[in-house]
C-alpha cells in the first residue's frame, strides 16, 4: 500500500471544540508529510484552516451531531453532518480513513451503515489499547456490542489479534477471554460457549483471564462483550486518574515531600505518558471498511494528533484487508 494516505477528520469532534481539533490536525500534518487531511465541518472553521495549511482540503458540512443525540436517529437524519460526511468520503474512496473525537455512538453507526462492514464480519467491534506500564494490550469489544453471541467474541479475538500484531507489533499475540476465573469451566453461558469456540478456532487463544490481569502484561489481547469491556475501560481510566491525583497531592503535602517530588518528577512524567490513552489517540472500530478511529471526548491536541497518525498507520498496514482475510476462513452466524 502506498505511503501517502488521505484521512477525513471531524473538525467538530471533542469536548473542547474545533480549536483543539485544528491544532491537533496541524501537528499531525507537520509530523507526517505523507498525510493529506480532508477536514469536515462548518465553512468558517474548515476553509480558513485549509487555506493556511498545505495538504488539507476543506469539506464544508452544514450539520452537527451532538453528544447527547440518539446515534442512529442522528446519523439517519443529519446526512450532511461532519461525522456522516467523513464516513461517506471513505465509502466513496476519497479518503482511506476517518477520525473523530465526537459522539462514539454516531461514529459507530455511521461507519457501519455508511462506510459499511467488511464482508463476513457479523458485528464491528470497538477495540482499545490498554496503556499498561508493563506493556500495552488490546481489549475488544469496549462498547459497540452490549449483547453478544459466542461467535461474535470469536471474531473479536480474530480482529483484535490482527490489530495487536500489525499496529502494536506484538508477534503472535496471546489472546485471553475476560472471565470471572481462570478455569475453562467458569463463567456465564456466553463465556463457556465463547471459550469453546476460541479454543477450537483461534490458534493463539490461551484461555481465560481475570480483571486483575488487564495491567499485568500477561496477555496481549482481551476478548469480551461490549458491556463488560466498557465497564472495565471506564474503571481503569477512573482508577488511573484518581491514583495519579493522589500521588500528586502526596508530593505536595509538605516541604519534605515536595523535595522528594522534584527528585522523581521525570519518572512520574514518564509513567504518566506510559499509561495515558492520549498516546494512541483513540479506539479503532474493527470490522468496517477502511479505517475508523474514535477519540475520547476529552481529547487534547496531542491526542488528536496521535489519533490522526494512528488512523493513517492503520490504513498503511491494511488492517481491514487482513481482517477480511481472517474472517473469511471462519463462518460466523448472525
WOWOZI-V271748 format. One record per residue. RES is the residue in one small letter. SS is DSSP state (h for helix, s for strand, l for the rest). PHI is phi as a letter, one per 40 degrees, with the letter a starting at -180 (999 if undefined). OMEGA is omega as a letter, one per 40 degrees, with the letter a starting at -180 (999 if undefined). Layout:
res=RES ss=SS phi=PHI omega=OMEGA
res=RES ss=SS phi=PHI omega=OMEGA
This chain:
res=x ss=l phi=999 omega=a
res=x ss=l phi=c omega=a
res=x ss=l phi=c omega=a
res=x ss=l phi=c omega=a
res=x ss=s phi=b omega=i
res=x ss=s phi=b omega=a
res=x ss=s phi=b omega=i
res=x ss=s phi=c omega=a
res=x ss=s phi=b omega=i
res=x ss=s phi=c omega=a
res=x ss=l phi=c omega=a
res=x ss=l phi=c omega=a
res=x ss=l phi=c omega=i
res=x ss=l phi=h omega=a
res=x ss=l phi=c omega=a
res=x ss=l phi=c omega=i
res=x ss=l phi=g omega=a
res=x ss=h phi=d omega=a
res=x ss=h phi=d omega=i
res=x ss=h phi=c omega=i
res=x ss=h phi=c omega=a
res=x ss=h phi=c omega=i
res=x ss=h phi=c omega=i
res=x ss=h phi=c omega=i
res=x ss=h phi=c omega=i
res=x ss=h phi=d omega=i
res=x ss=h phi=c omega=i
res=x ss=h phi=c omega=i
res=x ss=h phi=c omega=i
res=x ss=h phi=c omega=a
res=x ss=h phi=c omega=a
res=x ss=l phi=b omega=a
res=x ss=l phi=c omega=i
res=x ss=l phi=b omega=i
res=x ss=s phi=c omega=i
res=x ss=s phi=b omega=a
res=x ss=s phi=b omega=i
res=x ss=s phi=b omega=a
res=x ss=s phi=c omega=a
res=x ss=s phi=b omega=i
res=x ss=s phi=i omega=a
res=x ss=l phi=c omega=a
res=x ss=h phi=d omega=a
res=x ss=h phi=c omega=i
res=x ss=h phi=c omega=a
res=x ss=h phi=c omega=a
res=x ss=h phi=c omega=i
res=x ss=h phi=d omega=i
res=x ss=h phi=c omega=a
res=x ss=h phi=c omega=i
res=x ss=h phi=c omega=a
res=x ss=l phi=b omega=a
res=x ss=l phi=b omega=i
res=x ss=l phi=c omega=i
res=x ss=l phi=g omega=i
res=x ss=s phi=b omega=i
res=x ss=s phi=b omega=i
res=x ss=s phi=c omega=i
res=x ss=s phi=b omega=a
res=x ss=s phi=c omega=i
res=x ss=l phi=b omega=a
res=x ss=l phi=b omega=a
res=x ss=s phi=b omega=i
res=x ss=l phi=b omega=i
res=x ss=l phi=c omega=a
res=x ss=l phi=c omega=a
res=x ss=l phi=c omega=a
res=x ss=l phi=c omega=i
res=x ss=l phi=c omega=i
res=x ss=l phi=c omega=a
res=x ss=h phi=d omega=a
res=x ss=h phi=c omega=i
res=x ss=h phi=c omega=a
res=x ss=h phi=c omega=a
res=x ss=h phi=c omega=a
res=x ss=h phi=c omega=a
res=x ss=h phi=c omega=a
res=x ss=l phi=b omega=a
res=x ss=l phi=c omega=i
res=x ss=l phi=b omega=i
res=x ss=s phi=c omega=a
res=x ss=h phi=c omega=a
res=x ss=h phi=c omega=a
res=x ss=h phi=c omega=a
res=x ss=h phi=c omega=i
res=x ss=h phi=c omega=i
res=x ss=h phi=c omega=i
res=x ss=h phi=c omega=i
res=x ss=h phi=c omega=i
res=x ss=h phi=c omega=i
res=x ss=h phi=d omega=a
res=x ss=l phi=c omega=i
res=x ss=l phi=g omega=i
res=x ss=l phi=c omega=i
res=x ss=l phi=b omega=i
res=x ss=l phi=b omega=a
res=x ss=s phi=a omega=a
res=x ss=s phi=b omega=i
res=x ss=s phi=b omega=i
res=x ss=s phi=a omega=i
res=x ss=l phi=b omega=a
res=x ss=l phi=c omega=a
res=x ss=l phi=d omega=i
res=x ss=h phi=c omega=a
res=x ss=h phi=c omega=i
res=x ss=h phi=c omega=i
res=x ss=h phi=c omega=i
res=x ss=h phi=c omega=a
res=x ss=h phi=c omega=a
res=x ss=h phi=c omega=i
res=x ss=h phi=c omega=a
res=x ss=h phi=c omega=a
res=x ss=h phi=c omega=a
res=x ss=h phi=c omega=i
res=x ss=h phi=c omega=i
res=x ss=l phi=h omega=i
res=x ss=s phi=c omega=i
res=x ss=l phi=c omega=i
res=x ss=l phi=d omega=i
res=x ss=l phi=g omega=i
res=x ss=l phi=c omega=a
res=x ss=l phi=c omega=a
res=x ss=l phi=a omega=i
res=x ss=l phi=d omega=a
res=x ss=s phi=b omega=i
res=x ss=s phi=c omega=i
res=x ss=s phi=b omega=i
res=x ss=s phi=a omega=i
res=x ss=s phi=c omega=i
res=x ss=s phi=c omega=a
res=x ss=l phi=c omega=a
res=x ss=l phi=c omega=i
res=x ss=l phi=c omega=i
res=x ss=l phi=c omega=i
res=x ss=l phi=a omega=a
res=x ss=l phi=c omega=i
res=x ss=s phi=a omega=a
res=x ss=s phi=b omega=i
res=x ss=s phi=b omega=a
res=x ss=s phi=a omega=e
res=x ss=l phi=c omega=i
res=x ss=l phi=b omega=i
res=x ss=l phi=i omega=a
res=x ss=l phi=c omega=a
res=x ss=l phi=b omega=a
res=x ss=l phi=c omega=i
res=x ss=l phi=b omega=a
res=x ss=l phi=b omega=i
res=x ss=l phi=c omega=i
res=x ss=h phi=d omega=a
res=x ss=h phi=c omega=i
res=x ss=h phi=c omega=a
res=x ss=h phi=c omega=i
res=x ss=h phi=c omega=i
res=x ss=h phi=c omega=i
res=x ss=h phi=d omega=i
res=x ss=h phi=c omega=i
res=x ss=h phi=c omega=a
res=x ss=h phi=c omega=a
res=x ss=h phi=c omega=i
res=x ss=h phi=c omega=i
res=x ss=h phi=c omega=i
res=x ss=h phi=c omega=a
res=x ss=h phi=c omega=a
res=x ss=h phi=c omega=a
res=x ss=h phi=c omega=a
res=x ss=l phi=c omega=a
res=x ss=l phi=c omega=i
res=x ss=l phi=g omega=i
res=x ss=l phi=c omega=a
res=x ss=l phi=c omega=a
res=x ss=l phi=f omega=a
res=x ss=l phi=d omega=i
res=x ss=l phi=c omega=a
res=x ss=s phi=b omega=i
res=x ss=s phi=b omega=i
res=x ss=s phi=c omega=i
res=x ss=s phi=c omega=a
res=x ss=l phi=a omega=a
res=x ss=l phi=c omega=i
res=x ss=l phi=a omega=a
res=x ss=l phi=c omega=a
res=x ss=l phi=c omega=a
res=x ss=l phi=c omega=i
res=x ss=l phi=c omega=a
res=x ss=l phi=c omega=i
res=x ss=l phi=h omega=i
res=x ss=l phi=c omega=i
res=x ss=h phi=c omega=i
res=x ss=h phi=d omega=a
res=x ss=h phi=c omega=a
res=x ss=h phi=c omega=a
res=x ss=h phi=c omega=i
res=x ss=h phi=c omega=i
res=x ss=h phi=d omega=a
res=x ss=h phi=c omega=i
res=x ss=h phi=c omega=i
res=x ss=h phi=c omega=a
res=x ss=h phi=c omega=a
res=x ss=h phi=c omega=a
res=x ss=h phi=b omega=a
res=x ss=l phi=b omega=a
res=x ss=l phi=d omega=a
res=x ss=l phi=c omega=i
res=x ss=s phi=c omega=a
res=x ss=s phi=b omega=i
res=x ss=s phi=h omega=a
res=x ss=s phi=c omega=i
res=x ss=s phi=b omega=i
res=x ss=l phi=b omega=a
res=x ss=h phi=d omega=a
res=x ss=h phi=c omega=a
res=x ss=h phi=c omega=a
res=x ss=l phi=d omega=a
res=x ss=l phi=b omega=a
res=x ss=l phi=c omega=i
res=x ss=l phi=g omega=a
res=x ss=l phi=c omega=a
res=x ss=l phi=b omega=a
res=x ss=l phi=b omega=a
res=x ss=s phi=b omega=i
res=x ss=s phi=b omega=i
res=x ss=s phi=b omega=i
res=x ss=l phi=a omega=i
res=x ss=l phi=c omega=a
res=x ss=h phi=c omega=i
res=x ss=h phi=c omega=a
res=x ss=h phi=c omega=a
res=x ss=h phi=c omega=a
res=x ss=h phi=c omega=i
res=x ss=h phi=c omega=i
res=x ss=h phi=c omega=a
res=x ss=h phi=c omega=a
res=x ss=h phi=c omega=i
res=x ss=h phi=c omega=i
res=x ss=h phi=c omega=a
res=x ss=h phi=c omega=i
res=x ss=h phi=c omega=a
res=x ss=h phi=c omega=i
res=x ss=h phi=c omega=i
res=x ss=h phi=c omega=i
res=x ss=h phi=c omega=a
res=x ss=h phi=c omega=a
res=x ss=h phi=c omega=i
res=x ss=h phi=c omega=i
res=x ss=h phi=c omega=i
res=x ss=h phi=c omega=i
res=x ss=h phi=c omega=i
res=x ss=h phi=c omega=i
res=x ss=h phi=c omega=a
res=x ss=h phi=c omega=a
res=x ss=l phi=c omega=a
res=x ss=l phi=c omega=a
res=x ss=l phi=a omega=i
res=x ss=h phi=c omega=a
res=x ss=h phi=c omega=a
res=x ss=h phi=c omega=i
res=x ss=h phi=c omega=i
res=x ss=h phi=c omega=i
res=x ss=h phi=c omega=i
res=x ss=h phi=c omega=i
res=x ss=h phi=c omega=a
res=x ss=h phi=c omega=a
res=x ss=l phi=b omega=a
res=x ss=h phi=d omega=a
res=x ss=h phi=c omega=i
res=x ss=h phi=c omega=i
res=x ss=h phi=c omega=i
res=x ss=h phi=c omega=i
res=x ss=h phi=c omega=i
res=x ss=h phi=c omega=i
res=x ss=h phi=d omega=i
res=x ss=h phi=c omega=a
res=x ss=h phi=c omega=a
res=x ss=l phi=c omega=a
res=x ss=l phi=c omega=i
res=x ss=h phi=c omega=i
res=x ss=h phi=c omega=a
res=x ss=h phi=c omega=a
res=x ss=l phi=b omega=i
res=x ss=l phi=g omega=a
res=x ss=l phi=i omega=a
res=x ss=s phi=b omega=i
res=x ss=s phi=c omega=i
res=x ss=s phi=c omega=a
res=x ss=s phi=c omega=i
res=x ss=l phi=h omega=i
res=x ss=s phi=b omega=a
res=x ss=l phi=c omega=a
res=x ss=l phi=g omega=i
res=x ss=s phi=b omega=i
res=x ss=s phi=b omega=i
res=x ss=s phi=b omega=a
res=x ss=s phi=b omega=i
res=x ss=l phi=c omega=i
res=x ss=l phi=c omega=i
res=x ss=l phi=d omega=a
res=x ss=l phi=c omega=a
res=x ss=l phi=d omega=i
res=x ss=l phi=c omega=a
res=x ss=h phi=d omega=a
res=x ss=h phi=c omega=i
res=x ss=h phi=c omega=i
res=x ss=h phi=c omega=i
res=x ss=h phi=d omega=a
res=x ss=h phi=c omega=i
res=x ss=h phi=c omega=i
res=x ss=h phi=c omega=a
res=x ss=h phi=c omega=i
res=x ss=h phi=c omega=i
res=x ss=h phi=c omega=i
res=x ss=h phi=c omega=i
res=x ss=h phi=c omega=i
res=x ss=h phi=c omega=i
res=x ss=h phi=c omega=a
res=x ss=h phi=c omega=a
res=x ss=l phi=c omega=i
res=x ss=l phi=f omega=a
res=x ss=h phi=d omega=a
res=x ss=h phi=c omega=i
res=x ss=h phi=c omega=i
res=x ss=h phi=c omega=i
res=x ss=h phi=c omega=i
res=x ss=h phi=d omega=i
res=x ss=h phi=c omega=a
res=x ss=h phi=c omega=a
res=x ss=h phi=c omega=a
res=x ss=l phi=c omega=a
res=x ss=l phi=c omega=a
res=x ss=l phi=b omega=i
res=x ss=l phi=c omega=i
res=x ss=l phi=b omega=i
res=x ss=l phi=c omega=i
res=x ss=l phi=c omega=999
